[in-house]
Amino acid sequence: MASAPRELDRPAFYALRSGGWRDLVTLLHPPYTAWHLSYVAIGAAAAPHIYAGRLLAALGAFFLAVGVSAHALDELNGRPLGTKLTRATLIGLAAAGLVGAVAIGVAGAIIVSPLIIPLVLAGAVLVPAYNLELAGGRLHNDTWFALAWGGFPAFTGYFVGALTIRPAGLLVAAACCLLSAAQRQLSTPVRRLRRETTEVTGQQRLRDGTVIELTRASLSEPLEGALRTLWLALVVLAVALVAVRM
């Protein structure tokens, strides 16, 4: 049986070799963080007007909340990435990221509108509730992933610009929910192959008699290829939409 390439020994396709500064980069899940920040920008592009300052603040808040805090809590809860970061470091990153995100939200509520406060509170609850699997893990499932990391960033990006709820904002949020659901359907089996699977056996027989040996690599390659393409596509789309509207 063909052996899987060494890169499949890593917990994610974007994970660097464990240790030192590389653990901090891996912890950010760079492709997925960029993916979810793209939702914020896409939501902002759906608003009647784009305010550059508000968009940058929203991107900064979500980078701290999702890219730093949520991912630090996720690593604290089971070490899925296998980093060597200490528990104290992870707690410190999680706390600093969430406090920073809330601080940006509070500043926005003061400077822009208090209508933003419910979104700030929702984000402050979603990050620990999802990633620490609080409430018996009821919020840690595919549906809440799509809502929290797809629909919520998109709707927030829209609302900070519009300060009102219109069909365009809801439709964009719904579309981003569906995109996050697709991401989940691709990433879940890949994580299982990389982090939990020790061996794959079997064959795929085609109608013409061709026999394809099934391996971890052959099963993961199309899934990760789609994930790599999608995160880049979402970033490019977000930049293009904002550029058109500016």
C-alpha positions in Angstrom: 0.0 0.0 0.0 1.3 3.4 -1.0 2.3 5.5 2.0 0.9 9.0 2.5 3.2 12.0 1.9 4.8 13.5 4.9 2.7 16.6 4.8 -0.3 14.6 5.7 1.3 14.1 9.1 0.6 17.7 9.8 -2.8 18.5 11.4 -3.8 20.9 8.6 -2.5 21.7 5.1 -1.4 25.2 6.3 0.2 24.0 9.5 3.9 24.7 9.8 6.5 22.6 11.6 5.7 22.7 15.3 7.7 25.0 17.6 8.5 28.7 18.2 7.0 31.4 16.0 5.7 28.8 13.6 3.1 27.7 16.2 1.7 31.3 16.3 1.3 31.3 12.5 -0.3 27.9 12.5 -2.6 29.0 15.4 -4.1 31.8 13.2 -5.3 29.3 10.6 -4.3 31.9 8.0 -6.5 30.6 5.1 -9.6 30.2 7.2 -9.1 33.5 9.0 -8.8 35.3 5.6 -11.8 33.4 4.4 -14.0 34.6 7.3 -12.7 38.1 7.2 -13.8 38.1 3.5 -17.3 37.7 4.7 -17.0 41.0 6.6 -15.9 42.8 3.5 -18.6 41.1 1.3 -21.2 42.2 3.8 -19.9 45.7 3.8 -20.1 45.8 0.0 -23.8 45.0 0.2 -24.5 48.1 2.4 -25.8 51.3 0.7 -22.4 53.0 1.4 -19.0 51.7 2.4 -17.3 53.6 5.2 -13.6 52.7 5.1 -13.0 53.4 8.8 -15.9 51.2 9.9 -14.9 48.4 7.6 -11.3 48.4 8.8 -12.5 48.5 12.4 -14.8 45.5 11.8 -12.0 43.6 10.1 -9.7 44.3 13.0 -12.4 43.2 15.5 -13.0 39.9 13.7 -9.3 39.2 13.2 -8.9 39.5 17.0 -12.1 37.6 17.9 -11.8 34.8 15.3 -8.2 34.7 14.1 -6.7 35.1 17.6 -9.2 34.4 20.4 -11.4 31.7 18.9 -8.4 29.8 17.5 -6.5 30.1 20.8 -9.5 28.7 22.7 -9.9 25.9 20.1 -6.3 24.9 20.6 -6.7 25.1 24.4 -9.6 22.7 24.1 -8.0 19.5 22.9 -4.8 20.7 21.1 -6.1 19.8 17.6 -3.1 21.6 16.0 -0.6 20.0 18.3 1.3 23.3 19.0 3.8 23.6 21.8 2.2 26.9 23.0 1.7 26.8 26.8 -1.7 26.9 28.4 -0.9 30.3 29.8 0.0 31.6 26.4 -3.2 30.3 24.8 -5.3 31.8 27.6 -3.5 35.1 27.3 -4.0 35.2 23.5 -7.6 34.3 23.8 -8.3 36.9 26.5 -6.3 39.7 24.7 -8.0 38.9 21.4 -11.5 38.9 22.8 -11.0 42.0 24.9 -9.5 43.8 21.9 -12.4 42.9 19.7 -14.9 44.0 22.3 -13.0 47.3 22.8 -13.2 48.0 19.1 -17.0 47.2 19.2 -17.5 49.5 22.2 -15.6 52.3 20.5 -17.8 51.8 17.4 -21.0 51.9 19.5 -19.8 55.3 21.0 -18.5 56.8 17.8 -20.9 55.3 15.2 -24.1 54.1 16.8 -25.3 52.2 20.0 -27.2 49.9 17.5 -23.9 48.0 17.2 -24.0 46.9 20.9 -26.1 43.7 20.3 -23.6 42.6 17.7 -20.7 43.2 20.1 -22.4 41.2 22.8 -23.3 38.4 20.4 -19.7 38.1 19.3 -18.4 38.1 22.9 -20.7 35.2 23.7 -20.2 33.2 20.5 -16.4 33.0 20.7 -16.1 31.1 24.0 -19.4 29.3 23.7 -18.5 27.7 20.4 -14.8 27.1 20.9 -15.0 25.8 24.5 -18.1 23.8 23.7 -20.0 25.4 26.5 -23.7 24.4 27.2 -22.8 20.8 26.6 -21.5 21.6 23.2 -24.9 22.6 21.9 -23.4 25.5 20.0 -20.6 23.5 18.6 -22.0 21.9 15.5 -22.3 22.5 11.7 -25.3 24.8 12.0 -23.7 27.1 14.5 -20.4 27.1 12.6 -22.3 28.4 9.6 -24.2 31.0 11.6 -21.3 32.2 13.8 -18.4 32.2 11.3 -20.3 32.8 8.1 -23.6 34.7 8.5 -22.6 36.7 11.6 -19.4 38.3 10.1 -21.2 39.1 6.8 -24.2 40.6 8.6 -22.0 42.6 10.9 -20.0 43.9 8.0 -23.2 45.0 6.3 -24.8 46.5 9.5 -21.9 48.7 10.6 -22.3 50.4 7.2 -26.1 50.4 6.9 -27.2 50.7 10.5 -30.4 49.1 9.4 -31.7 45.7 8.3 -32.5 45.3 4.6 -33.0 42.3 2.3 -29.6 42.7 0.7 -27.9 42.3 4.1 -29.9 39.3 5.0 -29.3 37.6 1.6 -25.6 38.2 1.8 -25.5 36.8 5.3 -27.5 33.7 4.2 -25.1 33.2 1.2 -22.1 33.3 3.6 -23.8 30.8 5.9 -24.1 28.4 3.0 -20.5 29.0 2.0 -19.4 28.2 5.6 -21.6 25.1 5.6 -19.7 24.0 2.4 -16.4 24.7 4.1 -17.4 22.6 7.0 -18.4 19.7 4.7 -15.0 19.8 3.1 -12.9 20.4 6.1 -14.4 17.9 8.5 -13.4 14.7 6.6 -10.0 16.2 5.9 -9.4 16.8 9.6 -10.4 13.2 10.3 -8.0 11.9 7.7 -5.1 14.1 9.0 -5.7 13.9 12.7 -7.5 10.6 13.5 -6.8 8.2 10.6 -3.8 5.8 10.8 -4.5 3.7 7.7 -6.7 3.7 4.7 -7.3 0.5 2.7 -9.4 -0.2 -0.4 -9.8 0.2 -4.1 -11.9 2.2 -6.5 -12.7 0.2 -9.7 -13.8 2.1 -12.8 -16.0 0.8 -15.6 -13.0 0.5 -17.9 -11.3 -1.8 -15.5 -8.9 0.7 -14.0 -8.2 0.2 -10.4 -7.3 3.1 -8.1 -5.7 2.4 -4.8 -7.4 4.5 -2.0 -5.0 6.3 0.3 -5.1 9.1 2.8 -3.5 11.3 0.1 -6.0 10.4 -2.6 -9.0 11.0 -0.4 -7.7 14.3 1.1 -6.3 15.9 -2.1 -9.6 16.9 -3.8 -11.1 18.1 -0.6 -8.1 20.3 0.3 -7.7 21.4 -3.3 -11.3 22.8 -3.1 -10.5 24.5 0.3 -7.4 26.1 -1.1 -9.2 27.4 -4.1 -12.2 28.6 -2.2 -10.4 30.7 0.4 -8.4 32.4 -2.3 -11.6 33.0 -4.4 -13.4 34.5 -1.4 -10.5 36.9 -0.7 -10.3 38.0 -4.3 -14.1 38.4 -4.5 -14.2 40.5 -1.3 -11.4 42.8 -2.5 -13.1 43.1 -5.9 -16.5 44.0 -4.4 -15.1 46.6 -2.0 -13.0 48.1 -4.8 -16.1 48.4 -7.0 -18.0 50.1 -4.2 -15.3 52.5 -3.0 
